[in-house]
Amino acid sequence: MEMWFSEFHTPDVKHSIRVNRQLYSKQSDYQRIDIFETPEFGRVLTLDGNVMLTERDEFIYDEMITHVPMAIHKEAKDILVIGAGDGGVVRELTRYDRVSHIDLVEMDPMVVEACRAYLPGNACRLDDRRVHLHYENALKYIRSCENKYDLIIVDSSDPFGPSEGLFTREFYGNCYNALKADGIMVNQQGSPFYSEDAHAMQRSHKRIASTFQISRVYQAHIPTFAAGYWLFGFASKRYHPVDDLDSEAWNALNLRTRYYTTRLHKGAFYLPAFLEEMLQEVEG
């Protein structure tokens, strides 16, 4: 008997992955957590039936949400990561010697527990001495922070259900206050292809653009995410994501990457016409 995992991208579109076996399945206080072993994508983490990462393509997401802001802010050393309990973003951040402190705020300790056990390639640096785990609500945590971080990375799930509060105007305002004078915030912005996702992306971008002096969107190709086309938001008090890129300085770090390059960095901000129009509609 064949076993398949299927995720609805819309009521009329479904993405299916053949499964060899289910490695983990538990209901936490917040969500259903499953990890599957698959022949094509390796191990797959899902939350409430939605793919969060696969071993095959997680490097794309984690590199693009991490190295884009780190290549711009050459002094970033105090960093807040919201979500990302799988550890992939932390793994990338700990590759920088200059990073001195990482606060990881993850709502669900069972996600971390599951990933430590079954996704060690992601969770491998969660015990780094610079990493401090906080199992609490990110909305509550961020309210007490002011002028504290060089970089905030918001690696949340989609803007529905438990993560809905991480896409509000209040939350972005609190992130702004938590950043230092030259701070950067990066977040995942979903896919612009299907209408419900596109509207959520526009709403989020409008709120960020009204909060930060500089706000841009960039893109990556992630096969297991909706439409295989994913967006990130770059928001900053001072730095422009292309004009302030020092390619030579980042390349001199000799960090080996599988997706991110400084050439790709520039290209990721050149968006297709339909997406430019969608963003212009809400930028006002």
Disulfide bonds with the S-S distance in Angstrom:
none
